[in-house]
């Protein structure tokens, strides 16, 4: 069951949305607020999967809450629920899952809950695949083109793959290979392995991390087996914490 928090300064609108959400029989309302300060204070204390957020609050903007949520380690997904349709672009720039308009339509609310459920299910399936791969003694090889030769390297020996000055570099054990393919190509090839993206410029082997170092604004540096520090951007922090359990 999805845990949902509602932010709206109109009591009747909050009640209507809560009623429609409960009608789906897939939602538990874990909290409500009518202003930015109260919402942020409660959200930090109450575990929630999603926040349904009005944009026009009394002398305040719900967009401020969405912006602040980006800084949280465990960020609930955001659904904007508002009477105004002229903030949709900004909402999706803040990674909102959906944008629904008042007066609320029951079918439209149900569609949003289905979208949230699919998002969480997909995330859980990905984590299950990765978790299973951690305990395997992987012997698969990755074929890479290096100086007109095809080199085979063991996937388990890869520490990280990164982009440096437009060049893709693979670090495996004590060797480095510079290849022509972009980082996204290796991200696709290495799906369902312990190698995941943690930054726009880095893929890392989760089994090659020796330490995790807190950094600025709820981000981290990963200390790899070769001593290299790999940055983790906020976009990938939540998934990394869920996979490694910290």
C-alpha positions as CSV (number, residue, x, y, z in Angstrom):
1,X,0.0,0.0,0.0
2,X,1.3,3.4,-1.0
3,X,2.0,5.9,1.9
4,X,0.8,9.3,0.8
5,X,1.3,12.8,2.2
6,X,-1.0,15.7,1.1
7,X,-0.2,19.4,1.1
8,X,-3.0,21.8,0.3
9,X,-4.1,25.0,2.1
10,X,-7.8,24.4,1.3
11,X,-9.3,21.9,3.8
12,X,-12.1,20.9,1.5
13,X,-9.6,20.2,-1.3
14,X,-7.5,18.1,1.0
15,X,-10.5,16.1,2.2
16,X,-11.7,15.5,-1.4
17,X,-8.3,14.3,-2.5
18,X,-7.9,12.1,0.6
19,X,-11.3,10.6,-0.1
20,X,-10.5,9.8,-3.7
21,X,-7.1,8.3,-2.8
22,X,-8.6,6.1,-0.2
23,X,-11.2,5.0,-2.7
24,X,-8.5,3.3,-4.7
25,X,-7.9,1.0,-1.8
26,X,-4.2,1.2,-2.5
27,X,-3.3,4.3,-0.5
28,X,-2.7,5.1,3.2
29,X,-2.8,8.8,4.1
30,X,0.1,9.3,6.5
31,X,0.0,13.0,6.9
32,X,-1.4,16.4,5.8
33,X,-0.2,20.0,5.9
34,X,-1.4,23.4,4.7
35,X,1.9,25.3,4.5
36,X,5.5,24.9,3.5
37,X,7.1,24.8,6.9
38,X,4.7,22.3,8.4
39,X,5.0,20.1,5.3
40,X,8.8,20.0,5.3
41,X,9.0,19.4,9.1
42,X,6.5,16.4,8.9
43,X,7.9,14.9,5.7
44,X,11.4,14.6,7.3
45,X,9.8,12.6,10.2
46,X,7.1,10.6,8.5
47,X,7.9,7.9,6.0
48,X,6.0,8.4,2.8
49,X,6.2,7.1,-0.8
50,X,4.6,10.1,-2.5
51,X,3.5,13.6,-1.8
52,X,0.4,15.2,-3.5
53,X,1.3,18.8,-3.6
54,X,-0.7,22.0,-4.4
55,X,1.3,24.7,-6.1
56,X,-0.6,27.8,-4.9
57,X,-0.5,27.9,-1.1
58,X,-1.3,31.0,1.0
59,X,1.5,33.4,0.2
60,X,3.7,30.4,-0.6
61,X,4.5,28.0,-3.4
62,X,4.4,24.3,-3.4
63,X,7.3,24.4,-5.8
64,X,9.5,25.4,-2.9
65,X,8.7,22.2,-1.2
66,X,9.5,20.1,-4.3
67,X,12.8,21.9,-4.6
68,X,13.6,21.2,-0.9
69,X,12.7,17.5,-1.3
70,X,15.5,17.1,-3.9
71,X,18.0,17.6,-1.1
72,X,16.6,14.8,1.0
73,X,18.2,11.3,1.0
74,X,14.9,9.5,1.0
75,X,12.8,11.7,-1.3
76,X,9.1,10.8,-1.7
77,X,7.9,11.0,-5.3
78,X,6.0,14.2,-6.1
79,X,2.6,14.6,-7.7
80,X,1.3,18.1,-8.2
81,X,-2.4,18.4,-7.5
82,X,-3.4,22.0,-8.4
83,X,-6.0,24.2,-10.1
84,X,-3.4,25.8,-12.3
85,X,-2.0,24.2,-15.5
86,X,0.7,26.8,-16.2
87,X,3.3,25.3,-13.9
88,X,3.5,21.9,-15.6
89,X,6.9,22.4,-17.2
90,X,8.5,23.6,-14.0
91,X,6.9,20.7,-12.2
92,X,8.5,18.1,-14.5
93,X,11.8,19.9,-14.3
94,X,11.6,19.0,-10.6
95,X,11.1,15.3,-11.5
96,X,7.4,15.2,-10.7
97,X,5.7,11.9,-11.4
98,X,2.4,13.4,-12.4
99,X,0.4,16.7,-12.6
100,X,-3.3,16.5,-11.9
101,X,-5.8,19.4,-12.0
102,X,-8.7,20.5,-9.7
103,X,-11.5,19.7,-9.6
104,X,-10.2,16.2,-9.1
105,X,-11.5,13.4,-11.3
106,X,-11.6,10.0,-9.7
107,X,-10.4,8.1,-12.8
108,X,-7.5,10.6,-13.2
109,X,-6.5,10.0,-9.6
110,X,-6.6,6.2,-10.1
111,X,-4.3,6.6,-13.1
112,X,-1.8,8.5,-11.0
113,X,-1.8,5.7,-8.4
114,X,-1.3,3.1,-11.1
115,X,1.7,5.1,-12.4
116,X,3.2,5.3,-9.0
117,X,2.7,1.6,-8.4
118,X,4.4,0.8,-11.8
119,X,7.3,3.0,-10.9
120,X,7.9,1.4,-7.5
121,X,7.4,-2.1,-9.0
122,X,10.0,-1.5,-11.7
123,X,12.4,-0.1,-9.1
124,X,11.9,-3.2,-6.9
125,X,12.5,-5.6,-9.8
126,X,15.7,-3.9,-10.7
127,X,17.0,-4.0,-7.2
128,X,16.1,-7.7,-6.9
129,X,18.1,-8.5,-10.0
130,X,21.1,-6.6,-8.8
131,X,20.9,-8.1,-5.3
132,X,20.9,-11.6,-6.8
133,X,24.0,-10.8,-8.8
134,X,26.0,-9.7,-5.8
135,X,26.5,-13.3,-4.5
136,X,27.3,-14.9,-7.8
137,X,30.9,-15.7,-8.9
138,X,30.5,-14.0,-12.2
139,X,32.7,-15.3,-15.0
140,X,31.2,-13.5,-17.9
141,X,33.5,-11.5,-20.2
142,X,33.1,-8.1,-21.7
143,X,34.5,-7.6,-25.2
144,X,36.0,-4.2,-25.9
145,X,37.8,-2.7,-28.9
146,X,41.2,-1.4,-28.0
147,X,43.7,-0.2,-30.7
148,X,42.1,-2.4,-33.4
149,X,42.1,-5.4,-31.1
150,X,39.3,-7.1,-29.3
151,X,40.2,-7.5,-25.6
152,X,38.1,-9.8,-23.3
153,X,38.0,-8.7,-19.7
154,X,36.1,-10.4,-16.8
155,X,33.1,-8.3,-15.7
156,X,33.9,-9.1,-12.1
157,X,37.4,-7.5,-12.5
158,X,35.9,-4.1,-13.6
159,X,36.2,-1.5,-10.9
160,X,34.6,1.4,-12.7
161,X,34.0,2.9,-16.2
162,X,34.1,6.7,-16.6
163,X,34.1,9.5,-19.1
164,X,37.2,11.8,-19.0
165,X,37.5,14.7,-21.4
166,X,35.1,13.0,-23.8
167,X,36.9,9.7,-23.7
168,X,35.5,6.5,-22.1
169,X,38.0,4.7,-19.8
170,X,37.5,1.3,-18.3
171,X,39.5,0.5,-15.1
172,X,39.9,-3.3,-14.5
173,X,42.3,-4.5,-11.8
174,X,45.6,-2.7,-12.5
175,X,44.9,-1.9,-16.2
176,X,43.1,1.0,-17.9
177,X,41.5,0.7,-21.3
178,X,40.5,3.7,-23.4
179,X,37.6,2.9,-25.8
180,X,35.5,4.7,-28.4
181,X,32.1,3.6,-27.2
182,X,30.1,6.1,-25.0
183,X,29.3,5.3,-21.4
184,X,25.7,4.6,-22.2
185,X,26.7,1.7,-24.4
186,X,28.4,-0.1,-21.5
187,X,25.5,0.8,-19.2
188,X,23.2,-1.2,-21.6
189,X,25.7,-4.1,-22.0
190,X,26.2,-4.4,-18.3
191,X,22.5,-4.5,-17.2
192,X,21.7,-7.1,-14.6
193,X,25.3,-7.1,-13.3
194,X,26.7,-5.3,-10.2
195,X,27.9,-2.4,-12.4
196,X,25.5,0.5,-12.1
197,X,25.5,4.2,-12.9
198,X,26.1,6.5,-10.0
199,X,26.9,9.7,-11.9
200,X,26.5,11.1,-15.4
201,X,30.2,10.3,-15.9
202,X,30.6,7.1,-13.9
203,X,29.5,3.5,-13.8
204,X,30.9,1.5,-10.8
205,X,31.1,-2.1,-9.7
206,X,29.3,-2.3,-6.4
207,X,31.5,-5.2,-5.3
208,X,34.6,-3.0,-5.8
209,X,33.6,-0.3,-3.3
210,X,35.6,-0.3,-0.1
211,X,34.3,2.8,1.6
212,X,31.5,5.4,1.3
213,X,32.4,9.0,2.1
214,X,29.7,11.5,2.8
215,X,30.1,14.7,0.7
216,X,28.3,18.0,0.2
217,X,24.5,18.3,-0.1
218,X,23.6,14.7,0.7
219,X,26.0,13.3,-1.9
220,X,28.8,10.8,-1.5
221,X,32.2,9.8,-2.8
222,X,32.9,6.1,-3.3
223,X,36.3,4.8,-2.4
224,X,37.2,2.1,-4.9
225,X,39.6,-0.8,-4.5
226,X,42.3,1.1,-6.3
227,X,41.9,4.1,-4.1
228,X,40.1,6.2,-6.7
229,X,37.3,8.4,-5.5
230,X,34.1,8.2,-7.5
231,X,31.4,10.9,-7.0
232,X,27.7,9.9,-6.5
233,X,25.2,12.5,-7.7
234,X,21.9,13.2,-5.9
235,X,20.0,11.6,-8.8
236,X,21.5,8.2,-8.0
237,X,21.9,8.5,-4.2
238,X,18.5,6.9,-3.2
239,X,19.0,3.8,-5.4
240,X,22.6,3.3,-4.1
241,X,21.5,3.5,-0.5
242,X,18.7,1.0,-1.0
243,X,21.0,-1.4,-2.8
244,X,23.8,-1.2,-0.2
245,X,21.5,-0.7,2.8
246,X,23.0,2.3,4.4
